[in-house]
Amino acid sequence: MAIGSSGRESLDEKQNKINTQLNDLNIDAESYFLENDRMKIGIDVKQRKVFEVGLEYGTFQPKIQLIDLNNVIDVEIIEDNQVINKVSNSSMIGRAVVGGVLTGGVGAIIGGHTAKSKTTKVVKEISLRFRMNDMDNPYYDVIVFNDSKGLDRGSDLFKSKSKEILDLFGRIELVLGQGETYSNIK
């Protein structure tokens, strides 16, 4: 038991260092949207940054990843290597314009939120992929769910995780859609 306790204290110390670093960066991590025992994933709306902080799976090494939404071209929700939802600055505007031309105002809203989807019975991994306007780092992947056994889509746990992921994705979509003006809203 002493070994487990000291190991846990070490993990707690690492987590405290991460929280200190977030505070030093003025990241609002209090409004995170996804959390498990080691990672927090969320969005700081005011700074237009998505954050992934915590301890890496397997290695328990501290991880802080900040994604500047000002440099994001598009974001996808990926389930087991299949894109199920996608939003980008240009495609969201384009779909809204097409929807508006075809069906008026209601079509603009519906057109702005449509995306391709594909389903399977069991899901092993869900991630958010950010395509960046950065030649050195064109993509960032944030794994929001990972279970090697898989999780049945009909399970309560899957439904709960899906809701959390869609809530975060929706917030990212809103910030991307609002552009620079969203950061001025309190």
C-alpha positions in Angstrom: 0.0 0.0 0.0 2.8 2.4 0.7 4.1 2.0 -2.9 0.6 2.8 -4.3 0.2 5.8 -2.1 3.6 7.3 -3.0 2.8 6.6 -6.7 -0.5 8.4 -6.3 1.2 11.3 -4.7 3.5 11.6 -7.6 0.6 11.7 -10.0 -1.1 14.3 -7.8 2.1 16.4 -7.8 2.2 16.2 -11.6 -1.4 17.2 -11.9 -0.8 20.2 -9.6 2.1 21.3 -11.8 -0.2 21.2 -14.8 -2.8 23.2 -13.0 -0.1 25.8 -12.1 1.0 26.0 -15.7 -2.6 26.6 -16.9 -3.0 29.3 -14.3 0.3 30.9 -15.5 -1.1 30.9 -19.1 -4.4 32.4 -17.9 -6.3 29.5 -19.4 -9.9 29.2 -18.0 -9.8 25.5 -17.3 -12.7 25.7 -14.8 -15.2 25.4 -17.7 -13.7 22.2 -19.1 -16.2 19.9 -20.8 -14.6 16.5 -20.9 -12.8 14.9 -18.0 -11.6 11.5 -16.9 -9.2 10.5 -14.1 -6.2 12.0 -15.9 -7.2 14.4 -18.7 -9.3 17.6 -19.0 -10.4 18.8 -22.4 -12.2 22.1 -23.0 -12.3 25.5 -24.6 -11.3 28.9 -23.2 -13.8 31.0 -25.2 -12.2 34.4 -24.4 -8.8 33.3 -25.6 -10.2 31.2 -28.4 -8.1 28.2 -27.4 -8.9 24.5 -27.0 -6.9 22.8 -24.3 -6.0 19.3 -23.5 -4.3 18.9 -20.1 -3.4 16.1 -17.8 -1.3 13.0 -17.7 -0.7 11.0 -20.9 -2.3 7.6 -21.1 0.2 4.8 -20.3 3.3 7.1 -19.6 1.6 9.4 -17.0 3.8 12.2 -18.3 2.4 15.7 -18.0 0.7 17.0 -21.1 -0.5 20.5 -22.0 -1.7 21.1 -25.6 -3.2 24.4 -26.5 -4.9 24.8 -29.9 -5.4 28.4 -31.1 -8.8 28.5 -32.9 -7.6 31.6 -34.8 -5.4 29.2 -36.8 -7.9 26.4 -37.3 -9.0 25.6 -40.8 -11.5 22.9 -39.8 -12.3 20.4 -37.0 -13.6 16.9 -37.3 -15.1 14.4 -34.9 -13.6 11.0 -35.8 -15.0 7.7 -34.6 -12.7 4.7 -35.3 -11.0 6.5 -38.3 -14.4 7.6 -39.8 -15.3 11.3 -39.9 -18.8 11.7 -38.5 -19.0 15.4 -38.3 -16.9 18.3 -39.6 -17.0 22.1 -39.4 -14.8 24.7 -41.0 -14.9 28.4 -41.3 -15.5 28.2 -45.1 -17.7 25.1 -45.2 -20.1 26.2 -42.4 -20.6 29.5 -44.2 -20.9 27.8 -47.6 -23.5 25.3 -46.3 -25.5 28.1 -44.7 -25.5 30.1 -47.9 -26.6 27.1 -50.0 -29.3 26.2 -47.4 -30.5 29.8 -47.4 -30.7 30.0 -51.2 -32.6 26.7 -51.3 -35.0 27.1 -48.5 -34.7 30.5 -46.9 -33.8 31.4 -43.3 -34.6 28.0 -41.8 -32.5 26.3 -44.6 -29.6 28.6 -43.7 -29.6 27.2 -40.1 -30.0 23.6 -41.2 -27.5 24.0 -44.0 -25.0 25.4 -41.6 -25.1 22.3 -39.4 -25.2 19.4 -41.9 -22.3 17.1 -42.2 -21.7 13.5 -43.3 -22.0 10.7 -40.8 -21.3 7.0 -40.7 -22.1 4.6 -37.8 -20.8 1.3 -36.5 -22.2 -0.8 -33.6 -19.1 -0.6 -31.3 -16.7 2.4 -31.0 -13.2 2.1 -29.7 -11.9 5.6 -30.2 -13.3 9.1 -30.6 -11.1 12.0 -31.4 -11.2 15.6 -32.5 -8.9 16.4 -35.4 -7.9 20.0 -35.9 -6.5 21.0 -39.3 -4.3 24.0 -38.8 -3.0 26.9 -40.9 0.5 25.8 -39.9 3.1 24.2 -42.3 5.1 22.7 -39.4 2.1 21.3 -37.5 -0.8 20.9 -40.0 -2.9 18.6 -37.7 -3.6 18.2 -34.0 -5.5 15.2 -32.8 -7.1 15.2 -29.4 -8.3 11.7 -28.3 -11.5 12.3 -26.2 -12.4 8.6 -25.8 -10.3 5.4 -26.0 -11.3 1.9 -25.0 -9.6 -1.1 -26.6 -12.6 -3.3 -26.0 -15.0 -0.9 -27.6 -18.2 0.6 -26.3 -21.6 -0.3 -27.6 -23.5 2.7 -29.1 -26.6 1.7 -27.2 -24.9 1.9 -23.8 -25.6 4.7 -21.3 -21.9 5.4 -21.1 -21.6 5.8 -24.8 -24.6 8.1 -24.9 -23.1 10.2 -22.1 -19.7 10.5 -23.7 -21.3 11.3 -27.1 -23.3 14.1 -25.5 -20.1 15.6 -23.8 -18.2 15.4 -27.1 -21.0 17.0 -29.1 -21.3 19.8 -26.5 -17.6 20.6 -26.8 -17.7 20.3 -30.6 -20.7 22.6 -30.6 -18.9 25.2 -28.6 -15.9 25.0 -30.9 -18.2 25.4 -33.9 -19.8 28.5 -32.3 -16.4 30.1 -31.7 -15.2 29.3 -35.2 -18.5 30.6 -36.7 -18.3 33.9 -34.7 -14.7 34.6 -35.7 -12.8 37.3 -33.9 -16.0 38.9 -32.6 -16.8 36.0 -30.3 -13.8 36.7 -28.1 -15.4 40.1 -27.2 -18.5 38.5 -25.8 -18.5 37.8 -22.0 
